[in-house]
Amino acid sequence: MNIIELLRQPESKIIEFKRDLSSSAGIIKTIIAFSNTAGGTLVIGVEDKSHYVVGVSEPHKLEEQLANLISDTVAPNLVPEIDIIPFRETYLLVVRVFPSSSRPHYYKKNGLENGVYVRVGSTNRRADCDIIRELQRIVRNESFDQQPLIDLSVEAINFDAASEQLSHIRKLKPTDLETLELVTMHQGQKVPTVAGMLLFGQQREKYFPDAWIQAGRFDGDDKSVILDSVEFKQYPIEAIAGVMNFLEKHAMQNITIDGVKHKRSWSIPLAAVREAVINAVVHADYSQQGTPIRIAIFDHRIEIDNPGLLRFGLTITDIKQGISKLRNPIMGRIFYIAGLIERWGSGIQRIISTCKEGGFPEPTFEEIATHFRVTIHTNRQYNKQVIDSVNQSIFDLLKRHEKGLTTAVIANEITLSPRATRTRLLKLIELGLVSELASSEKDPGRLYFLTGI
């Protein structure tokens, strides 16, 4: 375990820092949230706000206290790895929690209904009943879109709509509905699945009133002035086409002359937005109530929000690397057959690459409350920081010394005073180009690292 690399990380979905065990409730909620979500590492001996490494005294005694605390307060039983790691003249307690096959875990004193927590960004969020049910489905290896709608008959599926929308693939036969898992057998009767109703249901709005897409164009960069708004309540495949028409309506085309030919290019990366919209439809949590999929167009960005956090067990780093777990595998399979997605797990990577190829900044991916948001930035003008020769020397130094350098060493190398060097380093930290690791505000041995240019 590289403790330096760990300490350099900010708090996130999978990392949290605590000074000691004084906030035991917060520590237990973090451990529960890690186990229910994507796992994570808790480091005890680091101030969570200042990030100073203060260490712990009597680490073996603290290790025993924490193990007993977890055993006494968490159900079902959870046994994370607890390691004592030396750092300088002190010790840190490093707790590694893995995604659990026994989730949902919960705080015993609050019970299952009120004691389940999940990790959203760098915070712990109490899970509502929809999230608890999703965690339980994960353990049973089930998905929401596979669930049978036992009060309906197979006639609830609009066979003509399904045939029309999949006609370019093959001529659909009634028996194909079961093969595609749009209907399933339940107690000897054929009934629609959730996926069947969402994709081709006769009265889909009655059973899933929030399964639609809202798109809006706003003036400026906030939602104070609405210029245009449309609701798309057709079947999902048709709705996606409608959304793209709406986006094209509000996207400007740039025209350049190449000899005698005119070339047109969109002011927004339409292919990336289309991929993000399809991704939202396939991965939305349709068990949630009250919120549709939303696409908001601003002057300099487009936000695509879908209900549902990342599939539990995944992080944003995972999905950017092409790792995917479909929340709705039946819908994903239909979209694949229809040619709307290429292969599972590649959508996020295509969004990123399409934006970069078009000269747009890399999109932003966030979990917000119980939603997942993709933000596609539409301004091609990059903000480039002018780097002078001294700062470039600092970058070159830090690049060669991945384990970090102190202020004194850097000052000596660039022939500036420690005070002047520290001033430059603080500015580079502010810009996000350099990071630091320290045990206190006046730590003379603080280390600096290159984060990026």
Contacts in CASP RR format, 6 or more apart in sequence:
PFRMAT RR
TARGET T0000
AUTHOR 0000-0000-0000
METHOD contacts of the structure
MODEL  1
MNIIELLRQPESKIIEFKRDLSSSAGIIKTIIAFSNTAGGTLVIGVEDKS
HYVVGVSEPHKLEEQLANLISDTVAPNLVPEIDIIPFRETYLLVVRVFPS
SSRPHYYKKNGLENGVYVRVGSTNRRADCDIIRELQRIVRNESFDQQPLI
DLSVEAINFDAASEQLSHIRKLKPTDLETLELVTMHQGQKVPTVAGMLLF
GQQREKYFPDAWIQAGRFDGDDKSVILDSVEFKQYPIEAIAGVMNFLEKH
AMQNITIDGVKHKRSWSIPLAAVREAVINAVVHADYSQQGTPIRIAIFDH
RIEIDNPGLLRFGLTITDIKQGISKLRNPIMGRIFYIAGLIERWGSGIQR
IISTCKEGGFPEPTFEEIATHFRVTIHTNRQYNKQVIDSVNQSIFDLLKR
HEKGLTTAVIANEITLSPRATRTRLLKLIELGLVSELASSEKDPGRLYFL
TGI
1 83 0 8 1.000
1 85 0 8 1.000
1 94 0 8 1.000
3 85 0 8 1.000
3 87 0 8 1.000
3 92 0 8 1.000
3 94 0 8 1.000
4 403 0 8 1.000
4 404 0 8 1.000
4 437 0 8 1.000
4 447 0 8 1.000
6 15 0 8 1.000
6 41 0 8 1.000
6 43 0 8 1.000
6 94 0 8 1.000
7 43 0 8 1.000
7 46 0 8 1.000
7 51 0 8 1.000
7 53 0 8 1.000
7 87 0 8 1.000
7 437 0 8 1.000
8 435 0 8 1.000
8 437 0 8 1.000
8 449 0 8 1.000
9 15 0 8 1.000
10 122 0 8 1.000
11 17 0 8 1.000
11 48 0 8 1.000
11 122 0 8 1.000
12 121 0 8 1.000
12 122 0 8 1.000
13 37 0 8 1.000
13 38 0 8 1.000
13 40 0 8 1.000
13 119 0 8 1.000
13 120 0 8 1.000
13 121 0 8 1.000
13 122 0 8 1.000
13 315 0 8 1.000
13 316 0 8 1.000
13 367 0 8 1.000
14 34 0 8 1.000
14 38 0 8 1.000
14 39 0 8 1.000
14 40 0 8 1.000
14 41 0 8 1.000
14 119 0 8 1.000
14 315 0 8 1.000
15 40 0 8 1.000
15 41 0 8 1.000
15 43 0 8 1.000
15 122 0 8 1.000
16 30 0 8 1.000
16 40 0 8 1.000
16 41 0 8 1.000
16 42 0 8 1.000
16 43 0 8 1.000
16 48 0 8 1.000
16 122 0 8 1.000
17 42 0 8 1.000
17 43 0 8 1.000
17 44 0 8 1.000
17 45 0 8 1.000
17 46 0 8 1.000
17 47 0 8 1.000
17 48 0 8 1.000
17 51 0 8 1.000
18 27 0 8 1.000
18 30 0 8 1.000
18 42 0 8 1.000
18 43 0 8 1.000
18 44 0 8 1.000
18 45 0 8 1.000
18 46 0 8 1.000
18 48 0 8 1.000
19 44 0 8 1.000
19 45 0 8 1.000
19 46 0 8 1.000
19 47 0 8 1.000
19 48 0 8 1.000
19 54 0 8 1.000
20 44 0 8 1.000
20 45 0 8 1.000
20 56 0 8 1.000
20 62 0 8 1.000
21 27 0 8 1.000
21 44 0 8 1.000
21 62 0 8 1.000
21 65 0 8 1.000
21 66 0 8 1.000
21 69 0 8 1.000
24 69 0 8 1.000
25 107 0 8 1.000
26 124 0 8 1.000
27 42 0 8 1.000
27 44 0 8 1.000
27 66 0 8 1.000
27 69 0 8 1.000
28 69 0 8 1.000
28 70 0 8 1.000
28 73 0 8 1.000
28 74 0 8 1.000
28 107 0 8 1.000
29 107 0 8 1.000
29 117 0 8 1.000
29 124 0 8 1.000
30 42 0 8 1.000
30 117 0 8 1.000
30 119 0 8 1.000
30 124 0 8 1.000
31 42 0 8 1.000
31 70 0 8 1.000
31 74 0 8 1.000
31 78 0 8 1.000
31 80 0 8 1.000
31 95 0 8 1.000
31 97 0 8 1.000
32 74 0 8 1.000
32 78 0 8 1.000
32 105 0 8 1.000
32 106 0 8 1.000
32 107 0 8 1.000
32 115 0 8 1.000
32 116 0 8 1.000
32 117 0 8 1.000
32 124 0 8 1.000
33 117 0 8 1.000
33 118 0 8 1.000
33 119 0 8 1.000
33 124 0 8 1.000
33 125 0 8 1.000
34 40 0 8 1.000
34 42 0 8 1.000
34 97 0 8 1.000
34 119 0 8 1.000
35 78 0 8 1.000
35 80 0 8 1.000
35 97 0 8 1.000
35 98 0 8 1.000
35 99 0 8 1.000
35 100 0 8 1.000
35 103 0 8 1.000
35 105 0 8 1.000
36 99 0 8 1.000
36 100 0 8 1.000
36 103 0 8 1.000
36 104 0 8 1.000
36 105 0 8 1.000
36 116 0 8 1.000
36 117 0 8 1.000
36 118 0 8 1.000
36 119 0 8 1.000
36 127 0 8 1.000
36 135 0 8 1.000
36 312 0 8 1.000
37 99 0 8 1.000
37 118 0 8 1.000
37 119 0 8 1.000
37 312 0 8 1.000
37 313 0 8 1.000
38 99 0 8 1.000
38 119 0 8 1.000
38 310 0 8 1.000
38 312 0 8 1.000
38 313 0 8 1.000
38 314 0 8 1.000
38 315 0 8 1.000
38 318 0 8 1.000
39 97 0 8 1.000
39 98 0 8 1.000
39 99 0 8 1.000
39 119 0 8 1.000
39 313 0 8 1.000
40 96 0 8 1.000
40 97 0 8 1.000
40 98 0 8 1.000
40 119 0 8 1.000
41 94 0 8 1.000
41 95 0 8 1.000
41 96 0 8 1.000
41 97 0 8 1.000
42 94 0 8 1.000
42 95 0 8 1.000
42 97 0 8 1.000
43 92 0 8 1.000
43 93 0 8 1.000
43 94 0 8 1.000
43 95 0 8 1.000
44 56 0 8 1.000
44 62 0 8 1.000
44 66 0 8 1.000
44 92 0 8 1.000
44 93 0 8 1.000
44 94 0 8 1.000
44 95 0 8 1.000
45 53 0 8 1.000
45 54 0 8 1.000
45 55 0 8 1.000
45 56 0 8 1.000
45 92 0 8 1.000
45 93 0 8 1.000
46 52 0 8 1.000
46 53 0 8 1.000
46 54 0 8 1.000
46 55 0 8 1.000
46 92 0 8 1.000
47 54 0 8 1.000
50 441 0 8 1.000
51 437 0 8 1.000
51 438 0 8 1.000
52 438 0 8 1.000
52 439 0 8 1.000
52 440 0 8 1.000
52 441 0 8 1.000
52 443 0 8 1.000
53 87 0 8 1.000
53 88 0 8 1.000
53 90 0 8 1.000
53 92 0 8 1.000
53 437 0 8 1.000
53 438 0 8 1.000
53 439 0 8 1.000
54 90 0 8 1.000
54 439 0 8 1.000
54 440 0 8 1.000
55 87 0 8 1.000
55 90 0 8 1.000
55 91 0 8 1.000
55 92 0 8 1.000
56 62 0 8 1.000
56 90 0 8 1.000
56 91 0 8 1.000
56 92 0 8 1.000
56 93 0 8 1.000
57 90 0 8 1.000
59 84 0 8 1.000
59 91 0 8 1.000
59 92 0 8 1.000
59 93 0 8 1.000
60 84 0 8 1.000
62 93 0 8 1.000
63 82 0 8 1.000
63 84 0 8 1.000
63 93 0 8 1.000
66 82 0 8 1.000
66 93 0 8 1.000
66 95 0 8 1.000
67 82 0 8 1.000
70 78 0 8 1.000
70 79 0 8 1.000
70 80 0 8 1.000
71 77 0 8 1.000
72 108 0 8 1.000
73 107 0 8 1.000
73 108 0 8 1.000
73 109 0 8 1.000
74 105 0 8 1.000
74 106 0 8 1.000
74 107 0 8 1.000
74 108 0 8 1.000
75 105 0 8 1.000
75 106 0 8 1.000
75 108 0 8 1.000
75 111 0 8 1.000
76 102 0 8 1.000
76 105 0 8 1.000
77 102 0 8 1.000
78 97 0 8 1.000
78 100 0 8 1.000
78 102 0 8 1.000
78 105 0 8 1.000
80 95 0 8 1.000
80 96 0 8 1.000
80 97 0 8 1.000
80 98 0 8 1.000
81 95 0 8 1.000
81 96 0 8 1.000
82 93 0 8 1.000
82 94 0 8 1.000
82 95 0 8 1.000
82 96 0 8 1.000
83 93 0 8 1.000
83 94 0 8 1.000
83 95 0 8 1.000
83 96 0 8 1.000
84 91 0 8 1.000
84 92 0 8 1.000
84 93 0 8 1.000
84 94 0 8 1.000
85 91 0 8 1.000
85 92 0 8 1.000
85 93 0 8 1.000
85 94 0 8 1.000
86 92 0 8 1.000
88 439 0 8 1.000
99 312 0 8 1.000
99 313 0 8 1.000
101 139 0 8 1.000
102 139 0 8 1.000
103 135 0 8 1.000
103 138 0 8 1.000
103 139 0 8 1.000
103 312 0 8 1.000
104 112 0 8 1.000
104 116 0 8 1.000
104 127 0 8 1.000
104 132 0 8 1.000
104 135 0 8 1.000
104 136 0 8 1.000
105 116 0 8 1.000
106 112 0 8 1.000
106 115 0 8 1.000
106 116 0 8 1.000
106 117 0 8 1.000
107 115 0 8 1.000
107 116 0 8 1.000
107 117 0 8 1.000
112 132 0 8 1.000
113 129 0 8 1.000
113 132 0 8 1.000
114 126 0 8 1.000
115 126 0 8 1.000
115 127 0 8 1.000
116 126 0 8 1.000
116 127 0 8 1.000
116 131 0 8 1.000
116 132 0 8 1.000
116 135 0 8 1.000
117 124 0 8 1.000
117 125 0 8 1.000
117 126 0 8 1.000
117 127 0 8 1.000
118 124 0 8 1.000
118 125 0 8 1.000
118 127 0 8 1.000
118 131 0 8 1.000
118 135 0 8 1.000
118 309 0 8 1.000
118 312 0 8 1.000
119 125 0 8 1.000
120 309 0 8 1.000
120 367 0 8 1.000
120 368 0 8 1.000
120 369 0 8 1.000
120 370 0 8 1.000
121 367 0 8 1.000
125 369 0 8 1.000
125 370 0 8 1.000
127 135 0 8 1.000
128 370 0 8 1.000
130 285 0 8 1.000
130 287 0 8 1.000
130 288 0 8 1.000
130 289 0 8 1.000
131 309 0 8 1.000
131 370 0 8 1.000
133 287 0 8 1.000
134 144 0 8 1.000
134 285 0 8 1.000
134 287 0 8 1.000
134 312 0 8 1.000
135 312 0 8 1.000
137 143 0 8 1.000
137 144 0 8 1.000
138 312 0 8 1.000
143 326 0 8 1.000
143 327 0 8 1.000
143 328 0 8 1.000
143 329 0 8 1.000
143 330 0 8 1.000
144 194 0 8 1.000
144 285 0 8 1.000
144 286 0 8 1.000
144 287 0 8 1.000
144 327 0 8 1.000
144 328 0 8 1.000
145 193 0 8 1.000
145 194 0 8 1.000
145 195 0 8 1.000
145 196 0 8 1.000
145 198 0 8 1.000
145 286 0 8 1.000
145 327 0 8 1.000
145 328 0 8 1.000
145 329 0 8 1.000
145 330 0 8 1.000
145 331 0 8 1.000
146 181 0 8 1.000
146 184 0 8 1.000
146 193 0 8 1.000
146 194 0 8 1.000
146 195 0 8 1.000
146 329 0 8 1.000
146 330 0 8 1.000
147 193 0 8 1.000
147 194 0 8 1.000
148 184 0 8 1.000
148 186 0 8 1.000
148 191 0 8 1.000
148 192 0 8 1.000
148 193 0 8 1.000
149 156 0 8 1.000
149 191 0 8 1.000
149 192 0 8 1.000
149 193 0 8 1.000
149 194 0 8 1.000
149 197 0 8 1.000
149 207 0 8 1.000
150 186 0 8 1.000
150 187 0 8 1.000
150 191 0 8 1.000
152 191 0 8 1.000
152 192 0 8 1.000
152 197 0 8 1.000
153 189 0 8 1.000
153 190 0 8 1.000
153 191 0 8 1.000
153 192 0 8 1.000
154 177 0 8 1.000
154 183 0 8 1.000
154 190 0 8 1.000
154 191 0 8 1.000
154 192 0 8 1.000
155 202 0 8 1.000
156 192 0 8 1.000
156 197 0 8 1.000
156 201 0 8 1.000
156 202 0 8 1.000
156 203 0 8 1.000
157 177 0 8 1.000
157 182 0 8 1.000
157 183 0 8 1.000
157 192 0 8 1.000
157 196 0 8 1.000
157 197 0 8 1.000
157 200 0 8 1.000
157 201 0 8 1.000
157 202 0 8 1.000
158 200 0 8 1.000
158 201 0 8 1.000
158 202 0 8 1.000
158 235 0 8 1.000
159 172 0 8 1.000
159 174 0 8 1.000
159 177 0 8 1.000
159 200 0 8 1.000
161 200 0 8 1.000
161 201 0 8 1.000
161 235 0 8 1.000
162 172 0 8 1.000
162 177 0 8 1.000
162 182 0 8 1.000
162 199 0 8 1.000
162 200 0 8 1.000
163 171 0 8 1.000
163 172 0 8 1.000
165 200 0 8 1.000
165 235 0 8 1.000
165 237 0 8 1.000
165 238 0 8 1.000
165 338 0 8 1.000
166 172 0 8 1.000
166 334 0 8 1.000
166 337 0 8 1.000
166 338 0 8 1.000
169 337 0 8 1.000
169 338 0 8 1.000
169 339 0 8 1.000
177 183 0 8 1.000
178 184 0 8 1.000
178 185 0 8 1.000
178 190 0 8 1.000
180 330 0 8 1.000
180 333 0 8 1.000
180 334 0 8 1.000
180 337 0 8 1.000
181 193 0 8 1.000
181 195 0 8 1.000
181 196 0 8 1.000
181 330 0 8 1.000
181 333 0 8 1.000
182 192 0 8 1.000
182 193 0 8 1.000
182 195 0 8 1.000
182 196 0 8 1.000
182 199 0 8 1.000
182 200 0 8 1.000
182 330 0 8 1.000
182 334 0 8 1.000
183 190 0 8 1.000
183 191 0 8 1.000
183 192 0 8 1.000
183 193 0 8 1.000
183 196 0 8 1.000
184 190 0 8 1.000
184 191 0 8 1.000
184 192 0 8 1.000
184 193 0 8 1.000
185 191 0 8 1.000
192 201 0 8 1.000
193 330 0 8 1.000
194 208 0 8 1.000
194 286 0 8 1.000
195 328 0 8 1.000
195 330 0 8 1.000
195 331 0 8 1.000
195 334 0 8 1.000
196 330 0 8 1.000
197 204 0 8 1.000
197 207 0 8 1.000
197 208 0 8 1.000
198 204 0 8 1.000
198 208 0 8 1.000
198 211 0 8 1.000
198 236 0 8 1.000
198 286 0 8 1.000
198 331 0 8 1.000
199 235 0 8 1.000
199 236 0 8 1.000
199 237 0 8 1.000
199 331 0 8 1.000
199 334 0 8 1.000
200 235 0 8 1.000
201 235 0 8 1.000
204 211 0 8 1.000
204 235 0 8 1.000
205 211 0 8 1.000
205 212 0 8 1.000
205 233 0 8 1.000
208 286 0 8 1.000
209 289 0 8 1.000
210 286 0 8 1.000
210 288 0 8 1.000
210 289 0 8 1.000
210 290 0 8 1.000
210 291 0 8 1.000
210 292 0 8 1.000
210 307 0 8 1.000
211 236 0 8 1.000
211 284 0 8 1.000
211 286 0 8 1.000
211 292 0 8 1.000
212 231 0 8 1.000
212 232 0 8 1.000
212 233 0 8 1.000
212 239 0 8 1.000
212 292 0 8 1.000
212 293 0 8 1.000
213 231 0 8 1.000
213 232 0 8 1.000
213 239 0 8 1.000
213 240 0 8 1.000
213 243 0 8 1.000
213 277 0 8 1.000
213 281 0 8 1.000
213 292 0 8 1.000
213 293 0 8 1.000
213 294 0 8 1.000
213 295 0 8 1.000
214 229 0 8 1.000
214 230 0 8 1.000
214 231 0 8 1.000
214 232 0 8 1.000
214 292 0 8 1.000
214 293 0 8 1.000
214 294 0 8 1.000
214 295 0 8 1.000
215 229 0 8 1.000
215 230 0 8 1.000
215 231 0 8 1.000
215 232 0 8 1.000
215 243 0 8 1.000
215 246 0 8 1.000
215 247 0 8 1.000
215 294 0 8 1.000
215 295 0 8 1.000
215 296 0 8 1.000
215 297 0 8 1.000
216 226 0 8 1.000
216 227 0 8 1.000
216 228 0 8 1.000
216 229 0 8 1.000
216 230 0 8 1.000
216 246 0 8 1.000
216 295 0 8 1.000
216 296 0 8 1.000
216 297 0 8 1.000
217 226 0 8 1.000
217 227 0 8 1.000
217 228 0 8 1.000
217 229 0 8 1.000
217 250 0 8 1.000
217 297 0 8 1.000
218 224 0 8 1.000
218 225 0 8 1.000
218 226 0 8 1.000
218 227 0 8 1.000
218 296 0 8 1.000
218 297 0 8 1.000
218 298 0 8 1.000
219 225 0 8 1.000
219 226 0 8 1.000
219 227 0 8 1.000
219 299 0 8 1.000
220 298 0 8 1.000
220 299 0 8 1.000
220 300 0 8 1.000
221 298 0 8 1.000
221 299 0 8 1.000
221 300 0 8 1.000
221 301 0 8 1.000
222 298 0 8 1.000
223 296 0 8 1.000
228 246 0 8 1.000
228 249 0 8 1.000
228 250 0 8 1.000
230 246 0 8 1.000
231 292 0 8 1.000
232 238 0 8 1.000
232 239 0 8 1.000
232 242 0 8 1.000
232 243 0 8 1.000
233 239 0 8 1.000
234 242 0 8 1.000
236 281 0 8 1.000
236 331 0 8 1.000
237 335 0 8 1.000
237 338 0 8 1.000
237 340 0 8 1.000
239 281 0 8 1.000
240 274 0 8 1.000
240 277 0 8 1.000
240 278 0 8 1.000
240 281 0 8 1.000
240 340 0 8 1.000
243 277 0 8 1.000
243 295 0 8 1.000
244 270 0 8 1.000
244 273 0 8 1.000
244 274 0 8 1.000
244 277 0 8 1.000
246 295 0 8 1.000
247 268 0 8 1.000
247 270 0 8 1.000
247 273 0 8 1.000
247 295 0 8 1.000
247 297 0 8 1.000
247 302 0 8 1.000
248 266 0 8 1.000
248 270 0 8 1.000
250 297 0 8 1.000
251 266 0 8 1.000
251 267 0 8 1.000
251 268 0 8 1.000
251 270 0 8 1.000
252 266 0 8 1.000
252 267 0 8 1.000
253 264 0 8 1.000
253 265 0 8 1.000
253 266 0 8 1.000
253 267 0 8 1.000
254 264 0 8 1.000
254 265 0 8 1.000
254 266 0 8 1.000
254 267 0 8 1.000
255 262 0 8 1.000
255 263 0 8 1.000
255 264 0 8 1.000
256 262 0 8 1.000
256 263 0 8 1.000
256 265 0 8 1.000
257 263 0 8 1.000
267 378 0 8 1.000
268 302 0 8 1.000
268 376 0 8 1.000
268 378 0 8 1.000
269 354 0 8 1.000
269 355 0 8 1.000
269 358 0 8 1.000
269 360 0 8 1.000
269 376 0 8 1.000
269 378 0 8 1.000
271 350 0 8 1.000
271 354 0 8 1.000
272 350 0 8 1.000
272 351 0 8 1.000
272 354 0 8 1.000
272 355 0 8 1.000
272 360 0 8 1.000
272 363 0 8 1.000
272 376 0 8 1.000
273 302 0 8 1.000
273 304 0 8 1.000
273 376 0 8 1.000
275 347 0 8 1.000
275 350 0 8 1.000
275 351 0 8 1.000
275 354 0 8 1.000
276 304 0 8 1.000
276 351 0 8 1.000
276 363 0 8 1.000
276 374 0 8 1.000
276 376 0 8 1.000
277 293 0 8 1.000
277 295 0 8 1.000
277 304 0 8 1.000
278 335 0 8 1.000
278 340 0 8 1.000
278 341 0 8 1.000
279 304 0 8 1.000
279 306 0 8 1.000
279 347 0 8 1.000
279 348 0 8 1.000
279 351 0 8 1.000
279 374 0 8 1.000
280 293 0 8 1.000
280 304 0 8 1.000
280 305 0 8 1.000
280 306 0 8 1.000
280 372 0 8 1.000
280 374 0 8 1.000
281 293 0 8 1.000
281 306 0 8 1.000
281 331 0 8 1.000
281 335 0 8 1.000
282 326 0 8 1.000
282 327 0 8 1.000
282 328 0 8 1.000
282 331 0 8 1.000
282 332 0 8 1.000
282 335 0 8 1.000
282 341 0 8 1.000
283 306 0 8 1.000
283 308 0 8 1.000
283 311 0 8 1.000
283 326 0 8 1.000
283 327 0 8 1.000
283 328 0 8 1.000
283 372 0 8 1.000
284 293 0 8 1.000
284 306 0 8 1.000
284 307 0 8 1.000
284 308 0 8 1.000
284 327 0 8 1.000
284 328 0 8 1.000
285 306 0 8 1.000
285 307 0 8 1.000
285 308 0 8 1.000
285 309 0 8 1.000
285 327 0 8 1.000
285 370 0 8 1.000
286 307 0 8 1.000
286 328 0 8 1.000
288 307 0 8 1.000
288 308 0 8 1.000
288 370 0 8 1.000
290 307 0 8 1.000
291 307 0 8 1.000
291 371 0 8 1.000
292 307 0 8 1.000
293 304 0 8 1.000
293 305 0 8 1.000
293 306 0 8 1.000
293 307 0 8 1.000
294 303 0 8 1.000
294 304 0 8 1.000
294 305 0 8 1.000
295 302 0 8 1.000
295 303 0 8 1.000
295 304 0 8 1.000
295 305 0 8 1.000
296 302 0 8 1.000
296 303 0 8 1.000
296 305 0 8 1.000
299 378 0 8 1.000
300 377 0 8 1.000
300 378 0 8 1.000
300 379 0 8 1.000
301 375 0 8 1.000
301 376 0 8 1.000
301 377 0 8 1.000
301 378 0 8 1.000
301 379 0 8 1.000
302 375 0 8 1.000
302 376 0 8 1.000
302 378 0 8 1.000
303 373 0 8 1.000
303 374 0 8 1.000
303 375 0 8 1.000
304 373 0 8 1.000
304 374 0 8 1.000
304 375 0 8 1.000
304 376 0 8 1.000
305 368 0 8 1.000
305 371 0 8 1.000
305 372 0 8 1.000
305 373 0 8 1.000
306 371 0 8 1.000
306 372 0 8 1.000
307 370 0 8 1.000
307 371 0 8 1.000
308 327 0 8 1.000
308 370 0 8 1.000
308 371 0 8 1.000
308 372 0 8 1.000
309 367 0 8 1.000
309 370 0 8 1.000
309 371 0 8 1.000
309 372 0 8 1.000
310 316 0 8 1.000
310 319 0 8 1.000
310 367 0 8 1.000
310 372 0 8 1.000
311 324 0 8 1.000
311 325 0 8 1.000
311 326 0 8 1.000
311 327 0 8 1.000
313 325 0 8 1.000
314 323 0 8 1.000
314 324 0 8 1.000
314 325 0 8 1.000
316 365 0 8 1.000
316 366 0 8 1.000
316 367 0 8 1.000
319 345 0 8 1.000
319 348 0 8 1.000
319 365 0 8 1.000
320 348 0 8 1.000
320 349 0 8 1.000
320 352 0 8 1.000
320 365 0 8 1.000
321 349 0 8 1.000
322 345 0 8 1.000
322 346 0 8 1.000
322 347 0 8 1.000
322 348 0 8 1.000
322 349 0 8 1.000
323 345 0 8 1.000
324 344 0 8 1.000
324 345 0 8 1.000
324 346 0 8 1.000
324 347 0 8 1.000
324 348 0 8 1.000
326 332 0 8 1.000
326 344 0 8 1.000
332 341 0 8 1.000
332 344 0 8 1.000
335 341 0 8 1.000
336 342 0 8 1.000
336 343 0 8 1.000
336 344 0 8 1.000
341 347 0 8 1.000
342 350 0 8 1.000
348 365 0 8 1.000
351 363 0 8 1.000
351 374 0 8 1.000
351 376 0 8 1.000
352 362 0 8 1.000
352 363 0 8 1.000
355 361 0 8 1.000
355 362 0 8 1.000
355 363 0 8 1.000
355 376 0 8 1.000
355 377 0 8 1.000
356 362 0 8 1.000
358 380 0 8 1.000
359 380 0 8 1.000
360 376 0 8 1.000
360 377 0 8 1.000
360 378 0 8 1.000
360 379 0 8 1.000
360 380 0 8 1.000
361 377 0 8 1.000
361 379 0 8 1.000
361 382 0 8 1.000
363 374 0 8 1.000
363 375 0 8 1.000
363 376 0 8 1.000
363 377 0 8 1.000
364 373 0 8 1.000
364 374 0 8 1.000
364 375 0 8 1.000
364 377 0 8 1.000
365 372 0 8 1.000
365 373 0 8 1.000
365 374 0 8 1.000
365 375 0 8 1.000
366 372 0 8 1.000
366 373 0 8 1.000
366 375 0 8 1.000
367 373 0 8 1.000
385 431 0 8 1.000
385 433 0 8 1.000
387 395 0 8 1.000
387 453 0 8 1.000
390 414 0 8 1.000
390 416 0 8 1.000
390 424 0 8 1.000
391 424 0 8 1.000
391 428 0 8 1.000
393 413 0 8 1.000
393 414 0 8 1.000
394 410 0 8 1.000
394 414 0 8 1.000
394 424 0 8 1.000
394 425 0 8 1.000
394 428 0 8 1.000
394 434 0 8 1.000
395 433 0 8 1.000
395 450 0 8 1.000
395 453 0 8 1.000
397 405 0 8 1.000
397 410 0 8 1.000
397 413 0 8 1.000
397 414 0 8 1.000
398 404 0 8 1.000
398 405 0 8 1.000
398 410 0 8 1.000
398 434 0 8 1.000
398 448 0 8 1.000
398 449 0 8 1.000
398 450 0 8 1.000
399 450 0 8 1.000
402 449 0 8 1.000
403 447 0 8 1.000
404 437 0 8 1.000
404 447 0 8 1.000
404 448 0 8 1.000
404 449 0 8 1.000
405 447 0 8 1.000
405 448 0 8 1.000
406 444 0 8 1.000
406 445 0 8 1.000
406 446 0 8 1.000
406 447 0 8 1.000
406 448 0 8 1.000
407 418 0 8 1.000
407 421 0 8 1.000
407 422 0 8 1.000
407 425 0 8 1.000
407 444 0 8 1.000
407 445 0 8 1.000
407 446 0 8 1.000
407 448 0 8 1.000
408 418 0 8 1.000
408 444 0 8 1.000
410 421 0 8 1.000
410 425 0 8 1.000
410 448 0 8 1.000
411 417 0 8 1.000
411 418 0 8 1.000
411 420 0 8 1.000
411 421 0 8 1.000
414 421 0 8 1.000
416 424 0 8 1.000
425 434 0 8 1.000
425 436 0 8 1.000
425 448 0 8 1.000
428 434 0 8 1.000
429 435 0 8 1.000
429 436 0 8 1.000
432 451 0 8 1.000
432 452 0 8 1.000
433 450 0 8 1.000
433 451 0 8 1.000
433 452 0 8 1.000
433 453 0 8 1.000
434 448 0 8 1.000
434 449 0 8 1.000
434 450 0 8 1.000
434 451 0 8 1.000
435 448 0 8 1.000
435 449 0 8 1.000
435 451 0 8 1.000
436 446 0 8 1.000
436 447 0 8 1.000
436 448 0 8 1.000
436 449 0 8 1.000
437 446 0 8 1.000
437 447 0 8 1.000
437 449 0 8 1.000
438 445 0 8 1.000
438 446 0 8 1.000
438 447 0 8 1.000
439 445 0 8 1.000
439 446 0 8 1.000
END
